[in-house]
């Protein structure tokens, strides 16, 4: 009898064999006196196992067959734990680190921004946040990640700086950091959500705008007193998620709002948004599944955006814009005026 190690690792064990008769009694047994090291899986044609070549005569074993079978117990005991495999160190893909290092790299840049205007900025902000600052960027990156910002630059290169006076330097710095693959801290997004939305909306950085919008919605408590301000802001910036949050509040507090809020300045598209919010909370008849078009009209903004994203389209825009994109129809922009 021989034992073989069929695993990929060496192992050190004590072992033995025991033959039992029909009554379960041991009739022949042998055990190794010292532990043996069994190497990894052996080649097919090589006998590299351990055992007892002259265990017992065959003629004797034949007397202990049980219904034509030989009962053999194999006992093994590990004497040393297997060594843990060496864990290889594999560095992460350096792409994002390389991209981040390009941000503000004056030597390789071909665009220069001068951002900020001391006299025009909020006096409550610190001087470091509002003083004009110089930023370096790369046109080929901006063209793919912030095309509207790249369009401001023309073809002047470093010889002609681009002046931006409607964004705080610290907001612009974080926006560039995001463009080059970085992430913004949640606390910074929460504290500067509207300013980030304004800048990202103006310069076409949709994903940053939506991230800041989500932070704004999560941090905002909508009330009867402020709901109209949030609604008008959401409409002006095409913040569909924020507008949806206001619509949900209106449906939940409709009686109180009817008595206290004037809607004379409400956006023209508000009625369709309210109806969508009402339809989401009203029970449907059991057999009324609705058409695909009906489902789109009441679908949550997050779900609409996900579907639009899967089609490879821009997820920024109003509810009407997102639905039109999913239907493959051109948007009637008069709806957003």
C-alpha positions as CSV (number, residue, x, y, z in Angstrom):
1,X,0.0,0.0,0.0
2,X,1.3,3.5,-0.9
3,X,0.0,7.1,-0.3
4,X,0.5,9.9,-2.7
5,X,0.0,13.6,-2.2
6,X,-2.1,14.9,-5.1
7,X,-2.2,18.6,-3.9
8,X,0.1,21.3,-5.1
9,X,1.7,21.8,-1.7
10,X,4.1,19.6,0.3
11,X,2.8,18.0,3.5
12,X,4.4,16.2,6.5
13,X,2.3,13.4,8.1
14,X,2.4,10.2,10.1
15,X,0.3,7.5,8.4
16,X,-0.7,3.8,8.6
17,X,-3.0,1.2,7.1
18,X,-5.3,-1.2,8.8
19,X,-7.3,-4.2,7.3
20,X,-10.5,-5.2,9.0
21,X,-12.5,-8.4,8.7
22,X,-16.3,-8.8,8.5
23,X,-16.6,-8.2,12.2
24,X,-14.7,-5.0,12.1
25,X,-11.7,-6.4,13.9
26,X,-8.2,-5.3,12.9
27,X,-6.4,-8.3,11.3
28,X,-3.4,-6.5,9.7
29,X,-1.9,-3.1,10.4
30,X,1.3,-1.1,9.9
31,X,2.1,2.5,10.8
32,X,5.1,4.7,9.9
33,X,7.5,5.1,12.8
34,X,8.6,8.6,11.7
35,X,6.7,11.3,9.8
36,X,7.2,11.5,6.1
37,X,7.3,14.6,3.9
38,X,5.0,14.1,0.8
39,X,6.0,16.4,-2.0
40,X,3.5,18.0,-4.4
41,X,1.5,16.1,-7.0
42,X,3.8,13.5,-8.5
43,X,4.2,12.8,-12.3
44,X,1.9,10.1,-13.5
45,X,4.5,7.4,-14.1
46,X,6.6,7.9,-11.1
47,X,6.1,6.2,-7.7
48,X,7.1,9.0,-5.3
49,X,4.6,8.1,-2.5
50,X,5.3,6.4,0.8
51,X,3.9,3.1,2.1
52,X,4.6,-0.5,2.9
53,X,5.6,-2.6,-0.3
54,X,5.4,-5.9,1.6
55,X,2.4,-5.2,3.7
56,X,0.9,-8.7,3.8
57,X,0.7,-11.7,1.6
58,X,-2.1,-11.7,-0.9
59,X,-3.2,-15.2,0.0
60,X,-3.8,-14.1,3.6
61,X,-5.7,-10.9,2.5
62,X,-8.1,-13.0,0.4
63,X,-9.4,-14.6,3.6
64,X,-10.6,-11.2,4.9
65,X,-12.7,-10.1,1.9
66,X,-16.2,-8.8,2.9
67,X,-18.6,-9.6,0.1
68,X,-15.8,-9.5,-2.3
69,X,-14.3,-6.2,-1.1
70,X,-11.3,-5.5,1.1
71,X,-11.9,-3.0,3.9
72,X,-8.8,-0.9,4.5
73,X,-8.6,2.0,7.0
74,X,-6.1,4.7,6.3
75,X,-5.0,6.9,9.2
76,X,-3.1,10.1,8.8
77,X,-2.0,12.8,11.2
78,X,-0.4,16.1,10.2
79,X,2.7,16.7,12.2
80,X,3.4,20.3,10.9
81,X,0.9,22.9,9.6
82,X,1.3,23.7,6.0
83,X,3.3,26.8,5.2
84,X,1.2,29.7,4.2
85,X,1.8,30.6,0.5
86,X,3.8,33.8,-0.1
87,X,1.4,36.6,-0.9
88,X,2.7,38.5,-4.0
89,X,2.8,42.3,-3.9
90,X,1.0,43.7,-6.9
91,X,0.8,47.5,-7.2
92,X,-2.4,49.1,-8.3
93,X,-2.9,50.3,-11.8
94,X,-1.0,53.6,-11.8
95,X,-3.3,55.3,-14.3
96,X,-5.3,57.5,-11.8
97,X,-2.1,58.4,-9.9
98,X,-0.5,59.5,-13.2
99,X,-3.6,61.4,-14.3
100,X,-3.7,63.2,-10.9
101,X,0.0,64.1,-11.1
102,X,-0.7,65.9,-14.5
103,X,-3.1,68.2,-12.7
104,X,-1.4,71.6,-12.2
105,X,1.7,70.4,-14.0
106,X,3.0,73.6,-15.5
107,X,5.7,71.9,-17.7
108,X,3.3,69.6,-19.6
109,X,0.2,71.9,-19.7
110,X,-1.0,73.9,-22.6
111,X,-3.7,75.9,-20.9
112,X,-3.5,78.5,-18.2
113,X,-6.5,79.7,-16.1
114,X,-6.5,82.7,-13.9
115,X,-9.4,82.3,-11.5
116,X,-11.0,84.6,-9.0
117,X,-11.7,88.3,-8.4
118,X,-11.1,89.6,-4.9
119,X,-13.6,92.5,-5.2
120,X,-16.4,90.3,-6.7
121,X,-16.3,87.5,-4.2
122,X,-18.2,86.9,-1.0
123,X,-16.4,88.8,1.8
124,X,-17.3,86.0,4.2
125,X,-14.9,83.7,2.5
126,X,-11.2,83.6,3.5
127,X,-8.7,85.4,1.3
128,X,-7.0,82.1,0.4
129,X,-10.4,80.9,-1.1
130,X,-11.1,84.1,-3.0
131,X,-7.7,85.6,-4.1
132,X,-7.0,85.1,-7.9
133,X,-5.1,81.9,-8.5
134,X,-3.3,80.4,-11.5
135,X,-4.2,76.9,-12.7
136,X,-2.5,74.7,-15.4
137,X,-4.4,72.2,-17.5
138,X,-4.3,70.1,-20.7
139,X,-6.6,70.7,-23.6
140,X,-6.8,67.0,-24.6
141,X,-8.1,66.2,-21.1
142,X,-10.6,69.1,-20.9
143,X,-11.9,68.3,-24.4
144,X,-13.0,64.8,-23.2
145,X,-14.0,65.6,-19.6
146,X,-15.1,69.3,-19.7
147,X,-15.7,70.3,-23.3
148,X,-17.4,73.6,-22.4
149,X,-14.4,74.6,-20.3
150,X,-12.0,73.7,-23.1
151,X,-14.0,75.8,-25.6
152,X,-13.2,78.9,-23.6
153,X,-9.5,78.4,-24.2
154,X,-9.4,78.8,-28.0
155,X,-6.0,78.2,-29.5
156,X,-3.9,80.7,-27.6
157,X,-2.0,78.1,-25.5
158,X,0.1,79.3,-22.6
159,X,0.8,82.6,-24.2
160,X,-2.8,83.7,-23.6
161,X,-4.4,83.1,-20.2
162,X,-8.1,82.4,-19.7
163,X,-9.7,84.6,-17.0
164,X,-12.6,83.2,-15.0
165,X,-14.2,85.5,-12.5
166,X,-17.5,83.7,-11.7
167,X,-16.0,80.7,-9.7
168,X,-14.1,80.8,-6.5
169,X,-10.5,79.5,-6.9
170,X,-11.0,76.7,-4.3
171,X,-14.1,75.5,-6.2
172,X,-12.2,75.6,-9.5
173,X,-9.3,73.7,-7.9
174,X,-11.5,70.9,-6.7
175,X,-13.3,70.9,-10.1
176,X,-9.9,70.4,-11.8
177,X,-9.0,67.7,-9.3
178,X,-12.2,65.9,-10.2
179,X,-11.6,66.3,-14.0
180,X,-8.2,64.6,-13.5
181,X,-9.8,61.5,-11.8
182,X,-9.9,62.7,-8.2
183,X,-12.7,62.6,-5.7
184,X,-14.2,65.3,-3.6
185,X,-14.6,64.8,0.1
186,X,-18.2,64.4,1.2
187,X,-17.8,67.3,3.7
188,X,-16.6,69.6,1.0
189,X,-19.5,68.6,-1.3
190,X,-22.0,69.2,1.4
191,X,-20.6,72.6,2.4
192,X,-20.3,73.9,-1.2
193,X,-23.0,71.9,-3.1
194,X,-24.7,74.8,-4.9
195,X,-21.4,76.5,-6.0
196,X,-20.2,73.2,-7.3
197,X,-23.5,72.6,-9.1
198,X,-23.3,76.1,-10.7
199,X,-19.7,75.6,-11.9
200,X,-20.2,72.0,-13.1
201,X,-23.4,73.0,-14.9
202,X,-21.7,75.9,-16.6
203,X,-18.7,74.0,-17.7
204,X,-20.4,70.7,-18.7
205,X,-19.1,68.4,-16.0
206,X,-22.3,66.4,-15.6
207,X,-21.1,63.6,-13.2
208,X,-19.7,66.2,-10.7
209,X,-22.9,68.2,-11.0
210,X,-25.0,65.1,-10.2
211,X,-22.8,64.2,-7.3
212,X,-23.1,67.6,-5.8
213,X,-26.8,67.6,-6.4
214,X,-27.2,64.3,-4.5
215,X,-25.2,65.8,-1.6
216,X,-27.5,68.8,-1.6
217,X,-30.6,66.7,-1.5
218,X,-29.3,64.5,1.3
219,X,-28.3,67.6,3.4
220,X,-31.5,69.6,2.7
221,X,-34.6,69.7,4.8
222,X,-37.4,70.9,2.6
223,X,-40.1,72.9,4.2
224,X,-43.2,74.9,3.3
225,X,-41.1,78.1,3.7
226,X,-38.2,77.1,1.4
227,X,-39.7,74.7,-1.1
228,X,-40.3,77.3,-3.7
229,X,-36.7,78.5,-3.5
230,X,-35.5,74.9,-4.0
231,X,-37.9,74.4,-6.8
232,X,-36.9,77.5,-8.8
233,X,-33.2,76.7,-8.2
234,X,-33.7,73.1,-9.4
235,X,-35.5,74.3,-12.5
236,X,-32.9,76.9,-13.4
237,X,-30.0,74.3,-13.2
238,X,-31.9,71.3,-14.5
239,X,-31.5,69.5,-11.2
240,X,-34.1,66.8,-11.7
241,X,-33.3,64.9,-8.5
242,X,-33.7,68.0,-6.4
243,X,-36.9,68.9,-8.2
244,X,-38.2,65.4,-7.6
245,X,-37.5,65.8,-3.9
246,X,-39.6,69.0,-3.9
247,X,-42.4,67.3,-5.7
248,X,-42.5,64.4,-3.2
249,X,-42.7,67.0,-0.4
250,X,-45.6,68.8,-2.2
251,X,-47.6,65.6,-2.5
252,X,-47.0,64.7,1.1
253,X,-47.9,68.2,2.4
254,X,-50.5,69.3,-0.2
255,X,-53.1,70.7,2.1
256,X,-50.7,72.8,4.1
257,X,-49.0,74.1,1.0
258,X,-52.3,75.0,-0.7
259,X,-53.0,77.4,2.1
260,X,-49.6,79.0,2.5
261,X,-47.7,78.9,-0.9
262,X,-48.3,80.9,-4.1
263,X,-47.4,79.1,-7.3
264,X,-47.5,82.2,-9.6
265,X,-43.8,81.9,-10.2
266,X,-43.7,78.1,-10.5
267,X,-42.0,76.6,-13.5
268,X,-44.2,75.7,-16.5
269,X,-43.2,72.0,-16.4
270,X,-44.2,71.7,-12.7
271,X,-47.7,70.2,-13.4
272,X,-46.2,67.1,-15.1
273,X,-43.7,66.6,-12.3
274,X,-46.5,66.9,-9.7
275,X,-48.6,64.4,-11.6
276,X,-45.7,62.0,-11.8
277,X,-45.2,62.2,-8.0
278,X,-48.9,61.7,-7.4
279,X,-49.0,58.7,-9.7
280,X,-46.1,57.0,-7.9
281,X,-48.0,57.0,-4.6
282,X,-51.5,56.1,-5.9
283,X,-52.4,52.4,-5.8
284,X,-52.8,50.9,-9.3
285,X,-55.5,48.4,-10.3
286,X,-54.1,44.8,-10.0
287,X,-54.3,44.2,-13.7
288,X,-53.1,47.6,-14.8
289,X,-49.3,47.2,-15.5
290,X,-49.3,50.2,-17.8
291,X,-47.4,50.6,-21.1
292,X,-43.6,51.2,-21.2
293,X,-44.3,54.8,-21.9
294,X,-46.5,55.1,-18.8
295,X,-43.8,53.5,-16.7
296,X,-41.2,56.0,-17.9
297,X,-43.5,59.0,-17.1
298,X,-43.7,58.0,-13.4
299,X,-40.2,56.5,-13.0
300,X,-37.8,57.9,-10.4
301,X,-35.1,60.2,-11.7
302,X,-32.4,57.8,-10.4
303,X,-33.9,55.0,-12.5
304,X,-34.3,57.2,-15.6
305,X,-30.7,58.4,-15.3
306,X,-29.4,54.8,-15.0
307,X,-31.3,53.8,-18.1
308,X,-30.0,56.8,-20.1
309,X,-26.5,56.1,-18.9
310,X,-26.7,52.5,-20.1
311,X,-27.6,53.8,-23.5
312,X,-24.4,55.9,-23.5
313,X,-26.2,59.2,-23.3
314,X,-25.8,62.3,-21.1
315,X,-27.6,61.8,-17.8
316,X,-27.9,65.5,-17.1
317,X,-31.2,67.2,-17.8
318,X,-34.9,67.5,-16.8
319,X,-37.3,64.6,-16.5
320,X,-38.7,65.4,-20.0
321,X,-35.2,65.4,-21.5
322,X,-34.4,62.0,-19.9
323,X,-37.6,60.4,-21.1
324,X,-37.2,61.8,-24.6
325,X,-33.7,60.3,-24.7
326,X,-35.0,56.9,-23.7
327,X,-37.7,57.1,-26.4
328,X,-35.2,58.2,-29.0
329,X,-37.2,61.4,-29.7
330,X,-35.7,64.9,-30.1
331,X,-36.4,67.1,-27.0
332,X,-38.8,70.1,-27.3
333,X,-36.5,72.6,-25.6
334,X,-39.4,75.0,-25.2
335,X,-40.5,72.8,-22.4
336,X,-37.5,73.9,-20.3
337,X,-38.0,77.6,-20.9
